[in-house]
Amino acid sequence: MFRITDTSSGFRVQMSSRLDLIDRADELLAQRLLSDTSNLDAFAVRILLREALLNAVLHGGRQGEDSPIDLDVAFDADGLTLTVADRGPGFDWRRRLDRLDVLADGGRGIPLMGIYADEMQYDSGGNRLTLRKRANGAGAKTLQRT
Amino acid sequence: MEDFWIMAQSTATQAPVVRPAGTITALNADEFRAALQEQLADGAKDLTIDLSDVDLIDSRGLAVFVVCHQTLLARGGTLTVLGADANLKGLFRVIRLDEHFRVLD
């Protein structure tokens, strides 16, 4: 499943929890960014989209049709807001934001989003993520040493 | 989205070079890891990954670079990444991997 709905500010996608559909969402966003006239950092936005969806696919419940993921992409005059919601149990995302062993096997997804987003917020349940990227916003931060 | 593919070359006198193309992500990270392992199978101490045709790497893709670096480090060798554009160089910098292996233009 990959259902696209245009909205007044962008688009929504309801998608199955599958890795290959992340590529499709990225492609869709990349197309929309081509017509965006603000000065959004396309690379940063694509990283945010991919990591948010990857986290939802890998940790947001069972992969497949029965655990859909909702993506909302909203453009405005100052930038872009991405919202990704999954049906998983959620988790304590703050604990993982800045704590990364640089040479660990994994655990880079949430720190990467924290680095590239201007604002990042999970809901209290930890399964609805909102990322804000401002046009002309600050550049990517650098991971703090642990 | 550009399809993912990998080209590798190895000679008797030079360190192997692996040149992936497209986007290195969770979807193809295993394929990328296997291509690197194939080049390292004969005990090579050094390896170069040419990113001239790569436009983005996600967190799972970055993990493959870490594994490769650790393998070469254990052999007393080095990983070199070259051909990275400004975005990819920035990515290796902000996640601090450029402090562990060389990332070149």
gemmi code that builds the backbone of each chain (N, CA, C; Angstrom):
import gemmi

chains = {
    "A": [
        ("MET", (0.839, -1.193, 0.000), (0.000, 0.000, 0.000), (0.878, 1.249, 0.000)),
        ("PHE", (0.539, 2.166, -0.875), (1.215, 3.471, -0.887), (0.193, 4.467, -1.436)),
        ("ARG", (-0.548, 5.071, -0.536), (-1.685, 5.910, -0.925), (-1.326, 7.385, -0.714)),
        ("ILE", (-1.329, 8.137, -1.793), (-0.938, 9.558, -1.728), (-2.186, 10.424, -1.756)),
        ("THR", (-2.245, 11.407, -0.867), (-3.332, 12.384, -0.871), (-2.724, 13.778, -0.865)),
        ("ASP", (-3.088, 14.584, -1.866), (-2.601, 15.963, -1.867), (-3.346, 16.770, -0.817)),
        ("THR", (-2.634, 17.670, -0.156), (-3.246, 18.562, 0.825), (-2.987, 19.997, 0.393)),
        ("SER", (-3.575, 20.940, 1.111), (-3.407, 22.353, 0.728), (-1.949, 22.797, 0.878)),
        ("SER", (-1.210, 22.120, 1.755), (0.167, 22.556, 2.004), (1.218, 21.564, 1.517)),
        ("GLY", (0.784, 20.437, 1.012), (1.757, 19.428, 0.588), (1.079, 18.121, 0.234)),
        ("PHE", (1.430, 17.079, 0.949), (0.803, 15.779, 0.668), (0.875, 14.883, 1.891)),
        ("ARG", (-0.005, 13.896, 1.866), (0.022, 12.849, 2.883), (0.205, 11.516, 2.175)),
        ("VAL", (0.862, 10.600, 2.869), (1.011, 9.233, 2.357), (0.651, 8.272, 3.478)),
        ("GLN", (-0.176, 7.311, 3.156), (-0.343, 6.167, 4.059), (0.314, 4.983, 3.358)),
        ("MET", (1.285, 4.388, 4.037), (2.091, 3.345, 3.388), (2.253, 2.135, 4.291)),
        ("SER", (2.445, 1.008, 3.657), (2.768, -0.200, 4.401), (4.151, -0.055, 5.010)),
        ("SER", (4.381, -0.809, 6.046), (5.659, -0.750, 6.755), (6.673, -1.609, 6.007)),
        ("ARG", (7.232, -1.038, 4.927), (8.180, -1.772, 4.072), (9.344, -0.876, 3.690)),
        ("LEU", (10.547, -1.430, 3.718), (11.744, -0.642, 3.405), (11.704, -0.056, 1.998)),
        ("ASP", (11.223, -0.825, 1.029), (11.255, -0.343, -0.355), (10.353, 0.875, -0.559)),
        ("LEU", (9.356, 1.016, 0.282), (8.452, 2.155, 0.124), (9.065, 3.454, 0.649)),
        ("ILE", (10.129, 3.340, 1.437), (10.862, 4.547, 1.840), (11.452, 5.221, 0.605)),
        ("ASP", (11.982, 4.418, -0.317), (12.505, 4.968, -1.574), (11.414, 5.735, -2.315)),
        ("ARG", (10.218, 5.169, -2.321), (9.121, 5.804, -3.053), (8.740, 7.139, -2.416)),
        ("ALA", (8.705, 7.160, -1.094), (8.384, 8.411, -0.398), (9.470, 9.453, -0.634)),
        ("ASP", (10.721, 8.999, -0.647), (11.851, 9.905, -0.888), (11.761, 10.488, -2.293)),
        ("GLU", (11.428, 9.631, -3.242), (11.299, 10.081, -4.626), (10.184, 11.123, -4.762)),
        ("LEU", (9.073, 10.859, -4.089), (7.938, 11.791, -4.117), (8.335, 13.141, -3.526)),
        ("LEU", (9.004, 13.093, -2.394), (9.437, 14.341, -1.751), (10.446, 15.079, -2.628)),
        ("ALA", (11.380, 14.337, -3.221), (12.393, 14.966, -4.072), (11.731, 15.693, -5.245)),
        ("GLN", (10.683, 15.094, -5.804), (9.961, 15.745, -6.904), (9.337, 17.055, -6.439)),
        ("ARG", (8.719, 17.010, -5.251), (8.062, 18.229, -4.737), (9.088, 19.309, -4.395)),
        ("LEU", (10.247, 18.870, -3.938), (11.280, 19.849, -3.589), (11.778, 20.599, -4.823)),
        ("LEU", (11.698, 19.934, -5.995), (12.139, 20.582, -7.225), (11.342, 21.845, -7.505)),
        ("SER", (10.051, 21.837, -7.138), (9.206, 22.998, -7.415), (9.109, 23.939, -6.214)),
        ("ASP", (9.800, 23.596, -5.145), (9.792, 24.460, -3.966), (10.744, 25.623, -4.206)),
        ("THR", (10.252, 26.831, -3.995), (11.066, 28.009, -4.298), (11.824, 28.540, -3.078)),
        ("SER", (11.543, 27.973, -1.920), (12.293, 28.420, -0.745), (13.683, 27.782, -0.786)),
        ("ASN", (14.480, 28.130, 0.165), (15.869, 27.693, 0.133), (16.088, 26.497, 1.061)),
        ("LEU", (15.214, 25.499, 0.961), (15.335, 24.317, 1.817), (16.559, 23.493, 1.424)),
        ("ASP", (17.210, 22.925, 2.415), (18.339, 22.034, 2.186), (17.775, 20.655, 1.822)),
        ("ALA", (17.771, 20.358, 0.530), (17.120, 19.127, 0.063), (17.773, 17.882, 0.654)),
        ("PHE", (19.086, 17.895, 0.776), (19.782, 16.734, 1.335), (19.342, 16.498, 2.779)),
        ("ALA", (19.303, 17.565, 3.569), (18.892, 17.437, 4.968), (17.450, 16.934, 5.072)),
        ("VAL", (16.586, 17.460, 4.222), (15.176, 17.055, 4.261), (15.036, 15.577, 3.895)),
        ("ARG", (15.817, 15.136, 2.916), (15.745, 13.718, 2.517), (16.278, 12.820, 3.633)),
        ("ILE", (17.337, 13.241, 4.306), (17.843, 12.469, 5.443), (16.745, 12.351, 6.517)),
        ("LEU", (16.094, 13.477, 6.807), (15.046, 13.473, 7.837), (13.917, 12.528, 7.460)),
        ("LEU", (13.461, 12.629, 6.225), (12.364, 11.759, 5.780), (12.759, 10.292, 5.879)),
        ("ARG", (13.943, 9.976, 5.363), (14.369, 8.574, 5.331), (14.560, 8.013, 6.743)),
        ("GLU", (15.184, 8.766, 7.615), (15.435, 8.243, 8.959), (14.135, 8.122, 9.758)),
        ("ALA", (13.235, 9.072, 9.568), (11.953, 8.995, 10.278), (11.162, 7.765, 9.823)),
        ("LEU", (11.131, 7.542, 8.506), (10.393, 6.382, 7.994), (11.118, 5.078, 8.339)),
        ("LEU", (12.449, 5.095, 8.288), (13.203, 3.881, 8.623), (12.942, 3.474, 10.063)),
        ("ASN", (12.938, 4.444, 10.947), (12.668, 4.150, 12.348), (11.266, 3.573, 12.519)),
        ("ALA", (10.325, 4.147, 11.779), (8.947, 3.663, 11.868), (8.828, 2.236, 11.324)),
        ("VAL", (9.507, 1.956, 10.215), (9.445, 0.613, 9.621), (10.113, -0.417, 10.540)),
        ("LEU", (11.277, -0.053, 11.070), (12.043, -1.037, 11.846), (11.523, -1.209, 13.261)),
        ("HIS", (10.991, -0.141, 13.826), (10.638, -0.202, 15.247), (9.173, 0.106, 15.533)),
        ("GLY", (8.419, 0.439, 14.512), (7.045, 0.887, 14.737), (6.012, -0.202, 14.582)),
        ("GLY", (6.326, -1.363, 15.017), (5.364, -2.441, 14.897), (5.767, -3.425, 13.836)),
        ("ARG", (4.910, -4.347, 13.558), (5.239, -5.391, 12.598), (5.326, -4.834, 11.190)),
        ("GLN", (6.311, -5.303, 10.429), (6.423, -4.855, 9.053), (5.335, -5.516, 8.210)),
        ("GLY", (4.799, -4.775, 7.276), (3.801, -5.337, 6.375), (2.555, -4.480, 6.295)),
        ("GLU", (1.563, -5.017, 5.683), (0.342, -4.264, 5.396), (-0.437, -3.920, 6.657)),
        ("ASP", (-0.303, -4.749, 7.685), (-1.189, -4.578, 8.833), (-0.670, -3.549, 9.833)),
        ("SER", (0.431, -2.903, 9.508), (0.962, -1.894, 10.426), (1.333, -0.647, 9.639)),
        ("PRO", (0.336, 0.080, 9.141), (0.616, 1.199, 8.242), (1.326, 2.354, 8.943)),
        ("ILE", (1.989, 3.143, 8.118), (2.691, 4.342, 8.580), (2.058, 5.542, 7.888)),
        ("ASP", (1.835, 6.600, 8.647), (1.271, 7.831, 8.098), (2.355, 8.895, 8.015)),
        ("LEU", (2.513, 9.440, 6.818), (3.481, 10.518, 6.588), (2.729, 11.762, 6.145)),
        ("ASP", (3.035, 12.885, 6.762), (2.456, 14.154, 6.336), (3.603, 15.120, 6.047)),
        ("VAL", (3.579, 15.701, 4.852), (4.600, 16.661, 4.449), (3.901, 17.985, 4.185)),
        ("ALA", (4.255, 19.000, 4.966), (3.584, 20.303, 4.852), (4.606, 21.400, 4.610)),
        ("PHE", (4.484, 22.031, 3.448), (5.346, 23.179, 3.129), (4.679, 24.457, 3.622)),
        ("ASP", (5.475, 25.418, 4.068), (4.959, 26.747, 4.374), (6.025, 27.761, 3.986)),
        ("ALA", (5.742, 29.019, 4.259), (6.649, 30.072, 3.802), (8.024, 29.966, 4.457)),
        ("ASP", (8.080, 29.362, 5.627), (9.346, 29.329, 6.368), (10.062, 27.999, 6.287)),
        ("GLY", (9.462, 27.013, 5.642), (10.143, 25.725, 5.575), (9.190, 24.552, 5.409)),
        ("LEU", (9.491, 23.508, 6.115), (8.807, 22.234, 5.893), (8.624, 21.521, 7.234)),
        ("THR", (7.452, 20.900, 7.396), (7.216, 20.067, 8.574), (6.894, 18.650, 8.122)),
        ("LEU", (7.626, 17.692, 8.644), (7.378, 16.273, 8.365), (6.795, 15.641, 9.621)),
        ("THR", (5.720, 14.897, 9.451), (5.156, 14.157, 10.583), (5.050, 12.692, 10.176)),
        ("VAL", (5.579, 11.813, 10.993), (5.532, 10.372, 10.732), (4.939, 9.687, 11.960)),
        ("ALA", (3.868, 8.943, 11.737), (3.212, 8.236, 12.840), (3.148, 6.753, 12.519)),
        ("ASP", (3.427, 5.935, 13.510), (3.331, 4.493, 13.318), (2.446, 3.896, 14.397)),
        ("ARG", (2.203, 2.605, 14.307), (1.310, 1.926, 15.257), (2.095, 1.170, 16.321)),
        ("GLY", (3.375, 1.478, 16.438), (4.216, 0.742, 17.379), (4.015, 1.177, 18.813)),
        ("PRO", (4.736, 0.543, 19.715), (4.567, 0.841, 21.141), (5.253, 2.121, 21.587)),
        ("GLY", (6.060, 2.738, 20.736), (6.780, 3.938, 21.120), (7.996, 3.618, 21.977)),
        ("PHE", (8.761, 4.659, 22.302), (9.987, 4.452, 23.063), (10.459, 5.792, 23.612)),
        ("ASP", (11.442, 5.771, 24.489), (11.977, 6.988, 25.082), (13.044, 7.556, 24.161)),
        ("TRP", (12.626, 8.395, 23.218), (13.532, 8.874, 22.169), (14.602, 9.807, 22.715)),
        ("ARG", (14.308, 10.568, 23.789), (15.300, 11.529, 24.301), (16.568, 10.821, 24.761)),
        ("ARG", (16.374, 9.623, 25.284), (17.503, 8.852, 25.789), (18.491, 8.517, 24.669)),
        ("ARG", (18.000, 8.520, 23.418), (18.843, 8.091, 22.299), (19.289, 9.236, 21.407)),
        ("LEU", (18.882, 10.473, 21.764), (19.119, 11.592, 20.855), (20.594, 11.934, 20.713)),
        ("ASP", (21.266, 12.107, 21.821), (22.653, 12.577, 21.764), (23.638, 11.532, 22.250)),
        ("ARG", (23.186, 10.321, 22.422), (24.064, 9.318, 23.011), (24.394, 8.273, 21.967)),
        ("LEU", (25.489, 8.470, 21.323), (25.891, 7.529, 20.292), (27.381, 7.253, 20.415)),
        ("ASP", (27.713, 5.995, 20.498), (29.089, 5.572, 20.315), (29.334, 5.648, 18.815)),
        ("VAL", (30.247, 6.519, 18.406), (30.413, 6.800, 16.977), (30.678, 5.529, 16.183)),
        ("LEU", (31.369, 4.571, 16.785), (31.710, 3.339, 16.068), (30.788, 2.175, 16.427)),
        ("ALA", (29.629, 2.467, 16.990), (28.659, 1.400, 17.283), (28.065, 0.868, 15.983)),
        ("ASP", (27.527, -0.330, 16.059), (26.912, -0.937, 14.871), (25.696, -0.139, 14.405)),
        ("GLY", (24.942, 0.420, 15.340), (23.706, 1.106, 14.960), (23.428, 2.268, 15.883)),
        ("GLY", (22.189, 2.739, 15.847), (21.787, 3.818, 16.743), (22.036, 5.205, 16.204)),
        ("ARG", (22.272, 5.339, 14.874), (22.560, 6.658, 14.310), (21.321, 7.401, 13.842)),
        ("GLY", (20.201, 6.705, 13.687), (19.032, 7.312, 13.061), (18.513, 8.525, 13.812)),
        ("ILE", (18.267, 8.362, 15.092), (17.712, 9.473, 15.872), (18.730, 10.599, 16.039)),
        ("PRO", (19.997, 10.296, 16.351), (20.970, 11.391, 16.364), (21.061, 12.134, 15.031)),
        ("LEU", (20.986, 11.411, 13.916), (21.037, 12.083, 12.613), (19.875, 13.049, 12.439)),
        ("MET", (18.688, 12.629, 12.871), (17.533, 13.532, 12.762), (17.737, 14.750, 13.656)),
        ("GLY", (18.278, 14.527, 14.854), (18.541, 15.641, 15.748), (19.554, 16.615, 15.172)),
        ("ILE", (20.489, 16.083, 14.413), (21.533, 16.910, 13.800), (20.979, 17.754, 12.653)),
        ("TYR", (20.163, 17.133, 11.799), (19.725, 17.823, 10.589), (18.431, 18.624, 10.759)),
        ("ALA", (17.639, 18.328, 11.786), (16.374, 19.057, 11.971), (16.605, 20.333, 12.767)),
        ("ASP", (15.785, 21.346, 12.486), (15.793, 22.532, 13.328), (14.963, 22.287, 14.583)),
        ("GLU", (13.936, 21.470, 14.466), (13.133, 21.085, 15.623), (12.754, 19.618, 15.456)),
        ("MET", (12.693, 18.916, 16.574), (12.350, 17.489, 16.535), (11.550, 17.163, 17.783)),
        ("GLN", (10.403, 16.537, 17.594), (9.566, 16.250, 18.745), (8.778, 14.960, 18.533)),
        ("TYR", (8.902, 14.035, 19.465), (8.007, 12.886, 19.497), (6.838, 13.211, 20.413)),
        ("ASP", (5.701, 12.591, 20.187), (4.600, 12.747, 21.137), (4.924, 11.936, 22.394)),
        ("SER", (4.070, 12.050, 23.380), (4.374, 11.426, 24.677), (4.488, 9.910, 24.554)),
        ("GLY", (3.791, 9.338, 23.585), (3.847, 7.891, 23.420), (5.072, 7.419, 22.638)),
        ("GLY", (5.749, 8.345, 21.986), (6.960, 7.991, 21.245), (6.706, 7.305, 19.918)),
        ("ASN", (5.517, 7.460, 19.365), (5.286, 6.860, 18.041), (4.708, 7.847, 17.026)),
        ("ARG", (4.802, 9.121, 17.344), (4.438, 10.162, 16.372), (5.532, 11.226, 16.416)),
        ("LEU", (6.258, 11.327, 15.318), (7.441, 12.189, 15.253), (7.165, 13.388, 14.355)),
        ("THR", (7.496, 14.569, 14.849), (7.377, 15.784, 14.047), (8.757, 16.407, 13.894)),
        ("LEU", (9.115, 16.666, 12.646), (10.418, 17.252, 12.326), (10.194, 18.553, 11.576)),
        ("ARG", (10.942, 19.561, 11.947), (10.805, 20.857, 11.309), (12.135, 21.233, 10.671)),
        ("LYS", (12.081, 21.602, 9.404), (13.277, 22.103, 8.728), (12.944, 23.472, 8.169)),
        ("ARG", (13.677, 24.474, 8.605), (13.416, 25.825, 8.136), (14.229, 26.119, 6.876)),
        ("ALA", (13.615, 26.845, 5.960), (14.372, 27.375, 4.827), (15.344, 28.390, 5.398)),
        ("ASN", (16.539, 28.374, 4.899), (17.568, 29.271, 5.429), (17.821, 29.036, 6.917)),
        ("GLY", (17.536, 27.823, 7.366), (17.767, 27.525, 8.771), (19.229, 27.266, 9.046)),
        ("ALA", (19.488, 26.972, 10.301), (20.870, 26.676, 10.676), (21.321, 25.411, 9.960)),
        ("GLY", (22.607, 25.320, 9.703), (23.143, 24.120, 9.095), (23.098, 22.963, 10.076)),
        ("ALA", (23.521, 21.804, 9.616), (23.523, 20.635, 10.489), (24.460, 20.842, 11.671)),
        ("LYS", (23.988, 20.395, 12.803), (24.832, 20.437, 14.000), (25.804, 19.255, 13.934)),
        ("THR", (26.710, 19.210, 14.860), (27.623, 18.071, 14.930), (27.325, 17.272, 16.180)),
        ("LEU", (27.364, 15.966, 16.033), (27.076, 15.088, 17.170), (27.987, 15.420, 18.342)),
        ("GLN", (27.389, 15.521, 19.524), (28.190, 15.787, 20.720), (28.896, 14.505, 21.152)),
        ("ARG", (30.072, 14.672, 21.680), (30.799, 13.506, 22.183), (30.099, 12.958, 23.408)),
        ("THR", (30.119, 11.656, 23.561), (29.510, 11.048, 24.748), (30.597, 10.712, 25.747)),
    ],
    "B": [
        ("MET", (14.336, 7.551, -8.601), (15.498, 7.202, -7.787), (16.426, 6.311, -8.591)),
        ("GLU", (17.673, 6.648, -8.537), (18.650, 5.883, -9.304), (18.793, 4.484, -8.722)),
        ("ASP", (18.890, 3.500, -9.581), (19.094, 2.135, -9.099), (20.453, 2.016, -8.427)),
        ("PHE", (20.513, 1.101, -7.477), (21.757, 0.890, -6.756), (22.580, -0.168, -7.476)),
        ("TRP", (23.845, 0.083, -7.674), (24.738, -0.921, -8.239), (26.129, -0.696, -7.677)),
        ("ILE", (26.941, -1.702, -7.786), (28.290, -1.648, -7.217), (29.288, -2.165, -8.237)),
        ("MET", (30.382, -1.429, -8.383), (31.478, -1.891, -9.231), (32.708, -2.025, -8.330)),
        ("ALA", (33.443, -3.073, -8.486), (34.629, -3.255, -7.652), (35.795, -3.649, -8.534)),
        ("GLN", (36.980, -3.187, -8.162), (38.166, -3.602, -8.903), (39.290, -3.866, -7.921)),
        ("SER", (40.069, -4.842, -8.237), (41.154, -5.217, -7.348), (42.307, -5.702, -8.197)),
        ("THR", (43.505, -5.245, -7.866), (44.688, -5.722, -8.576), (45.681, -6.281, -7.573)),
        ("ALA", (46.693, -6.915, -8.089), (47.677, -7.537, -7.198), (48.477, -6.500, -6.445)),
        ("THR", (48.590, -5.293, -7.008), (49.479, -4.305, -6.395), (48.730, -3.158, -5.715)),
        ("GLN", (47.477, -2.971, -6.025), (46.759, -1.834, -5.463), (45.636, -2.302, -4.547)),
        ("ALA", (45.321, -1.454, -3.552), (44.203, -1.748, -2.657), (42.908, -1.784, -3.462)),
        ("PRO", (42.000, -2.678, -3.090), (40.736, -2.748, -3.826), (39.937, -1.455, -3.711)),
        ("VAL", (39.204, -1.180, -4.782), (38.331, -0.008, -4.814), (36.900, -0.491, -5.054)),
        ("VAL", (36.001, -0.055, -4.220), (34.589, -0.388, -4.395), (33.855, 0.898, -4.729)),
        ("ARG", (33.103, 0.869, -5.820), (32.430, 2.085, -6.276), (30.927, 1.827, -6.396)),
        ("PRO", (30.199, 2.106, -5.325), (28.741, 1.958, -5.402), (28.138, 3.158, -6.120)),
        ("ALA", (26.903, 3.017, -6.551), (26.217, 4.127, -7.197), (24.770, 4.161, -6.751)),
        ("GLY", (24.238, 5.360, -6.625), (22.855, 5.521, -6.204), (22.793, 5.984, -4.760)),
        ("THR", (21.910, 5.347, -4.017), (21.676, 5.715, -2.632), (21.935, 4.493, -1.760)),
        ("ILE", (22.793, 4.622, -0.755), (23.119, 3.482, 0.112), (22.213, 3.546, 1.335)),
        ("THR", (21.309, 2.598, 1.417), (20.263, 2.653, 2.448), (20.042, 1.282, 3.070)),
        ("ALA", (19.107, 1.248, 4.003), (18.747, -0.013, 4.655), (18.346, -1.077, 3.638)),
        ("LEU", (17.805, -0.631, 2.512), (17.317, -1.583, 1.516), (18.457, -2.333, 0.833)),
        ("ASN", (19.592, -1.673, 0.646), (20.693, -2.328, -0.070), (21.969, -2.436, 0.768)),
        ("ALA", (21.891, -2.127, 2.060), (23.082, -2.153, 2.917), (23.722, -3.539, 2.944)),
        ("ASP", (22.911, -4.586, 2.952), (23.467, -5.946, 2.969), (24.250, -6.242, 1.695)),
        ("GLU", (23.736, -5.780, 0.571), (24.411, -5.972, -0.718), (25.744, -5.220, -0.734)),
        ("PHE", (25.716, -4.014, -0.191), (26.933, -3.196, -0.111), (27.951, -3.865, 0.812)),
        ("ARG", (27.480, -4.344, 1.958), (28.366, -5.020, 2.914), (28.999, -6.257, 2.273)),
        ("ALA", (28.208, -7.006, 1.516), (28.715, -8.217, 0.872), (29.788, -7.883, -0.166)),
        ("ALA", (29.577, -6.783, -0.882), (30.566, -6.369, -1.888), (31.888, -6.002, -1.225)),
        ("LEU", (31.811, -5.358, -0.073), (33.035, -5.004, 0.648), (33.715, -6.254, 1.185)),
        ("GLN", (32.921, -7.146, 1.751), (33.486, -8.382, 2.310), (34.173, -9.204, 1.244)),
        ("GLU", (33.618, -9.196, 0.058), (34.217, -9.950, -1.053), (35.612, -9.413, -1.362)),
        ("GLN", (35.730, -8.082, -1.331), (37.035, -7.466, -1.619), (38.033, -7.677, -0.483)),
        ("LEU", (37.506, -7.881, 0.715), (38.379, -8.055, 1.878), (38.693, -9.515, 2.163)),
        ("ALA", (38.091, -10.402, 1.406), (38.184, -11.836, 1.715), (39.604, -12.371, 1.633)),
        ("ASP", (40.427, -11.758, 0.773), (41.794, -12.276, 0.608), (42.778, -11.636, 1.591)),
        ("GLY", (42.241, -10.916, 2.589), (43.094, -10.374, 3.629), (43.628, -8.989, 3.352)),
        ("ALA", (43.039, -8.284, 2.395), (43.495, -6.922, 2.082), (43.512, -6.073, 3.348)),
        ("LYS", (44.541, -5.225, 3.455), (44.655, -4.367, 4.641), (44.048, -2.991, 4.399)),
        ("ASP", (43.991, -2.586, 3.169), (43.466, -1.259, 2.836), (42.362, -1.399, 1.800)),
        ("LEU", (41.431, -0.457, 1.848), (40.348, -0.477, 0.876), (39.871, 0.952, 0.651)),
        ("THR", (39.482, 1.221, -0.582), (38.941, 2.534, -0.928), (37.493, 2.385, -1.379)),
        ("ILE", (36.646, 3.250, -0.864), (35.255, 3.319, -1.332), (35.091, 4.643, -2.062)),
        ("ASP", (34.752, 4.549, -3.333), (34.600, 5.729, -4.184), (33.112, 6.109, -4.245)),
        ("LEU", (32.787, 7.272, -3.696), (31.384, 7.691, -3.615), (31.004, 8.694, -4.715)),
        ("SER", (31.775, 8.715, -5.783), (31.521, 9.697, -6.846), (30.106, 9.611, -7.407)),
        ("ASP", (29.499, 8.420, -7.362), (28.165, 8.245, -7.936), (27.096, 8.009, -6.868)),
        ("VAL", (27.390, 8.366, -5.627), (26.434, 8.181, -4.529), (25.905, 9.547, -4.110)),
        ("ASP", (24.593, 9.643, -3.949), (24.030, 10.950, -3.577), (23.559, 11.011, -2.133)),
        ("LEU", (23.343, 9.853, -1.486), (22.853, 9.887, -0.106), (23.160, 8.554, 0.571)),
        ("ILE", (23.436, 8.600, 1.868), (23.667, 7.395, 2.674), (22.836, 7.529, 3.943)),
        ("ASP", (22.067, 6.502, 4.267), (21.277, 6.591, 5.498), (22.034, 5.928, 6.655)),
        ("SER", (21.400, 5.856, 7.811), (22.092, 5.370, 9.010), (22.521, 3.910, 8.865)),
        ("ARG", (21.744, 3.111, 8.181), (22.132, 1.716, 7.969), (23.308, 1.611, 6.999)),
        ("GLY", (23.325, 2.477, 6.033), (24.471, 2.520, 5.123), (25.738, 2.947, 5.841)),
        ("LEU", (25.626, 3.938, 6.718), (26.794, 4.391, 7.469), (27.355, 3.268, 8.335)),
        ("ALA", (26.470, 2.424, 8.848), (26.924, 1.316, 9.701), (27.853, 0.375, 8.927)),
        ("VAL", (27.639, 0.235, 7.629), (28.496, -0.635, 6.823), (29.915, -0.058, 6.740)),
        ("PHE", (30.005, 1.265, 6.633), (31.332, 1.904, 6.630), (32.054, 1.630, 7.944)),
        ("VAL", (31.300, 1.663, 9.045), (31.904, 1.426, 10.363), (32.440, -0.003, 10.459)),
        ("VAL", (31.663, -0.960, 10.003), (32.095, -2.364, 10.050), (33.359, -2.551, 9.209)),
        ("CYS", (33.368, -1.947, 8.031), (34.533, -2.049, 7.146), (35.759, -1.422, 7.810)),
        ("HIS", (35.557, -0.258, 8.392), (36.664, 0.416, 9.096), (37.205, -0.469, 10.217)),
        ("GLN", (36.323, -1.058, 10.990), (36.749, -1.895, 12.117), (37.532, -3.114, 11.625)),
        ("THR", (37.073, -3.699, 10.527), (37.762, -4.858, 9.954), (39.183, -4.505, 9.536)),
        ("LEU", (39.310, -3.372, 8.831), (40.630, -2.950, 8.348), (41.527, -2.526, 9.502)),
        ("LEU", (40.943, -1.874, 10.484), (41.712, -1.440, 11.660), (42.319, -2.647, 12.370)),
        ("ALA", (41.529, -3.704, 12.471), (42.013, -4.920, 13.135), (43.172, -5.552, 12.370)),
        ("ARG", (43.260, -5.263, 11.064), (44.348, -5.795, 10.234), (45.517, -4.823, 10.152)),
        ("GLY", (45.376, -3.688, 10.830), (46.422, -2.673, 10.747), (46.342, -1.857, 9.476)),
        ("GLY", (45.193, -1.860, 8.833), (45.030, -1.136, 7.580), (44.109, 0.059, 7.729)),
        ("THR", (43.734, 0.629, 6.603), (42.901, 1.834, 6.647), (41.813, 1.792, 5.575)),
        ("LEU", (40.719, 2.449, 5.914), (39.639, 2.694, 4.954), (39.781, 4.127, 4.453)),
        ("THR", (39.669, 4.296, 3.150), (39.654, 5.639, 2.565), (38.366, 5.799, 1.773)),
        ("VAL", (37.701, 6.906, 2.024), (36.490, 7.235, 1.273), (36.831, 8.415, 0.384)),
        ("LEU", (36.572, 8.289, -0.887), (36.854, 9.425, -1.777), (35.666, 9.675, -2.700)),
        ("GLY", (35.706, 10.818, -3.355), (34.629, 11.160, -4.285), (33.377, 11.665, -3.599)),
        ("ALA", (33.456, 11.924, -2.279), (32.262, 12.380, -1.560), (31.957, 13.833, -1.920)),
        ("ASP", (30.696, 14.113, -2.240), (30.344, 15.511, -2.507), (30.196, 16.255, -1.179)),
        ("ALA", (29.858, 17.531, -1.262), (29.812, 18.358, -0.049), (28.797, 17.817, 0.959)),
        ("ASN", (27.675, 17.328, 0.467), (26.657, 16.798, 1.381), (27.166, 15.564, 2.119)),
        ("LEU", (27.808, 14.664, 1.381), (28.289, 13.429, 2.013), (29.472, 13.707, 2.933)),
        ("LYS", (30.345, 14.614, 2.529), (31.441, 14.984, 3.432), (30.872, 15.566, 4.720)),
        ("GLY", (29.827, 16.384, 4.576), (29.174, 16.945, 5.756), (28.563, 15.870, 6.626)),
        ("LEU", (27.973, 14.866, 6.000), (27.356, 13.763, 6.749), (28.405, 13.013, 7.574)),
        ("PHE", (29.529, 12.669, 6.961), (30.590, 11.969, 7.701), (31.160, 12.867, 8.810)),
        ("ARG", (31.135, 14.178, 8.570), (31.679, 15.092, 9.578), (30.736, 15.196, 10.780)),
        ("VAL", (29.440, 15.436, 10.517), (28.528, 15.678, 11.650), (28.344, 14.430, 12.509)),
        ("ILE", (28.513, 13.251, 11.903), (28.364, 12.023, 12.684), (29.719, 11.550, 13.215)),
        ("ARG", (30.751, 12.353, 12.913), (32.117, 12.190, 13.446), (32.857, 10.958, 12.917)),
        ("LEU", (32.405, 10.393, 11.845), (33.139, 9.252, 11.299), (34.418, 9.698, 10.593)),
        ("ASP", (34.462, 10.963, 10.175), (35.691, 11.434, 9.507), (36.862, 11.564, 10.485)),
        ("GLU", (36.575, 11.355, 11.761), (37.671, 11.334, 12.738), (38.323, 9.947, 12.810)),
        ("HIS", (37.696, 8.982, 12.142), (38.181, 7.601, 12.238), (38.741, 7.061, 10.925)),
        ("PHE", (38.267, 7.583, 9.816), (38.859, 7.220, 8.528), (38.823, 8.437, 7.610)),
        ("ARG", (39.651, 8.383, 6.579), (39.801, 9.549, 5.703), (38.614, 9.671, 4.746)),
        ("VAL", (38.083, 10.876, 4.656), (36.997, 11.171, 3.721), (37.482, 12.300, 2.817)),
        ("LEU", (37.653, 11.976, 1.541), (38.252, 12.925, 0.599), (37.267, 13.304, -0.491)),
        ("ASP", (37.550, 14.438, -1.153), (36.706, 14.889, -2.285), (36.748, 13.868, -3.405)),
    ],
}
model = gemmi.Model(1)
for chain_id, residues in chains.items():
    chain = gemmi.Chain(chain_id)
    for i, (resn, *xyz) in enumerate(residues, 1):
        res = gemmi.Residue()
        res.name, res.seqid = resn, gemmi.SeqId(i, " ")
        for name, pos in zip(("N", "CA", "C"), xyz):
            atom = gemmi.Atom()
            atom.name, atom.element = name, gemmi.Element(name[0])
            atom.pos, atom.b_iso = gemmi.Position(*pos), 0.0
            res.add_atom(atom)
        chain.add_residue(res)
    model.add_chain(chain)
structure = gemmi.Structure()
structure.add_model(model)
structure.setup_entities()
